[in-house]
């Protein structure tokens, strides 16, 4: 998890110092006692399969620009991760989808701006026309046994069992 640098207390404005609290060195306000706990960044993705193919998007931004991954993005504070996955798919592919089940929860920060936790759902298409948008510069269907260069170990982890059964 990427640590947030906290210089001043959000409650009282006093300077923050580092102290041992709850088994870890954390930012603590010496004035009012407020303790900062870093919250993990969570992302949600969808796996959409049709006719032995998987829908992937090509990343238009770093990291891993030009490589392919599942439609995915960050969960906003207070947002249901299922809705995040459906929203991100619509934003990146133009397709409205419905989550049909939980596939996996993958921990591990892969890069400094990434998620600490990735929730991967299976989904089906409700409507729309496939069109890459947002931070995806391409969206295409691929045979599981003929995938393009993949971004992120989490993408490879999710797709591997499907490749093994082709």
C-alpha positions in Angstrom: 0.0 0.0 0.0 1.3 3.4 -0.9 1.7 5.5 2.2 0.1 9.0 2.2 2.3 11.8 3.5 0.4 13.8 6.1 2.0 17.0 7.4 -0.9 18.6 9.3 -3.8 17.3 11.3 -7.2 17.5 9.4 -9.0 18.0 12.7 -7.0 20.7 14.5 -4.3 21.8 12.0 -1.3 21.0 14.2 1.8 19.5 12.8 1.9 15.7 12.5 4.6 13.5 13.8 5.3 9.8 13.4 4.6 7.5 16.3 4.1 3.9 17.1 0.4 3.2 17.2 -1.5 0.0 16.9 1.6 -2.0 16.0 2.9 0.3 13.3 4.6 3.7 12.8 1.8 6.0 11.8 1.2 9.8 11.3 -0.2 11.1 14.6 -1.3 14.5 15.8 0.6 15.3 19.0 -2.0 18.0 19.8 -5.4 16.2 19.6 -4.2 12.6 19.2 -5.8 11.9 15.7 -4.2 8.9 14.0 -4.0 8.5 10.3 -4.8 5.0 8.9 -4.0 4.5 5.2 -7.0 3.0 3.4 -6.3 0.6 0.5 -7.1 1.6 -3.0 -9.7 -0.8 -4.5 -10.3 -1.4 -8.2 -13.0 -3.5 -9.9 -12.9 -5.3 -13.2 -15.2 -7.4 -15.4 -14.5 -10.5 -17.3 -16.9 -10.8 -20.3 -16.8 -14.1 -22.3 -18.7 -14.8 -25.5 -18.3 -17.6 -28.0 -14.9 -18.7 -26.6 -13.6 -15.1 -26.6 -12.8 -12.5 -24.0 -13.3 -8.8 -24.2 -10.1 -6.8 -23.5 -9.2 -3.1 -23.7 -5.8 -1.7 -24.6 -4.4 0.8 -22.2 -3.9 4.3 -23.5 -2.0 5.5 -20.5 1.1 4.5 -18.5 1.8 2.2 -16.8 1.6 -0.6 -19.4 0.5 1.6 -22.2 -0.3 -0.4 -25.3 -0.9 -3.6 -23.5 -4.3 -5.3 -22.9 -6.4 -5.8 -19.8 -9.9 -6.4 -18.6 -12.2 -3.3 -18.4 -11.5 -2.0 -14.9 -11.0 1.0 -12.7 -11.0 2.4 -9.2 -14.0 2.1 -6.8 -15.1 5.5 -5.7 -15.6 6.1 -2.0 -19.0 4.9 -0.9 -19.6 3.2 -4.3 -20.7 -0.5 -4.5 -17.8 -2.3 -6.2 -20.3 -4.1 -8.5 -21.5 -0.7 -9.7 -17.9 0.4 -10.2 -17.1 -2.6 -12.4 -20.3 -2.0 -14.5 -19.5 1.8 -14.7 -15.9 1.3 -15.7 -16.9 -1.2 -18.4 -19.4 1.3 -19.8 -16.8 4.1 -19.7 -14.1 2.1 -21.4 -16.1 0.0 -23.9 -19.5 1.7 -24.5 -21.2 -1.5 -23.3 -23.7 -1.6 -20.5 -23.1 -4.8 -18.6 -24.6 -6.7 -15.6 -22.4 -8.4 -13.1 -23.4 -12.1 -12.8 -20.9 -13.3 -10.2 -17.7 -12.8 -8.3 -14.6 -14.4 -9.9 -11.7 -13.4 -7.7 -10.3 -10.9 -5.2 -6.6 -10.3 -5.9 -4.4 -8.4 -3.4 -1.1 -6.8 -4.2 0.0 -3.4 -5.5 1.5 -3.8 -9.0 2.6 -0.1 -9.4 2.7 3.1 -7.4 -0.6 4.5 -8.8 -2.4 1.1 -8.8 -4.9 -0.6 -6.6 -4.0 -2.6 -3.4 -7.0 -4.9 -4.1 -8.6 -5.9 -7.4 -12.1 -7.4 -7.3 -12.9 -9.3 -10.5 -16.5 -10.0 -11.5 -18.0 -12.0 -14.4 -20.5 -10.0 -16.4 -22.8 -10.2 -19.4 -23.6 -7.5 -22.0 -27.0 -5.9 -21.8 -26.7 -3.4 -24.6 -24.4 -1.0 -26.4 -21.9 -0.8 -29.2 -18.3 -1.7 -28.6 -16.3 1.5 -28.8 -13.0 2.1 -26.9 -13.3 5.2 -24.7 -11.9 6.9 -21.6 -8.4 5.6 -20.9 -8.7 2.6 -23.3 -7.6 3.3 -26.9 -8.9 0.0 -28.3 -11.5 -2.6 -27.3 -11.6 -6.0 -28.9 -12.6 -9.7 -28.5 -9.8 -12.3 -28.4 -9.7 -16.0 -28.4 -8.3 -17.3 -25.1 -5.6 -19.2 -26.9 -4.5 -16.1 -28.9 -4.2 -13.2 -26.5 -2.3 -10.0 -27.2 0.4 -8.7 -24.8 -1.2 -8.4 -21.4 -0.8 -5.7 -18.8 -0.5 -6.6 -15.2 0.0 -10.0 -13.5 -3.6 -9.8 -12.2 -4.8 -9.9 -15.8 -2.6 -12.9 -16.6 -3.8 -14.6 -13.3 -7.5 -14.2 -14.2 -7.1 -15.3 -17.8 -4.8 -18.3 -17.3 -7.4 -20.9 -16.2 -9.4 -20.1 -19.4 -6.3 -20.4 -21.6 -5.6 -23.8 -19.9 -9.0 -25.1 -20.9 -8.8 -24.3 -24.6 
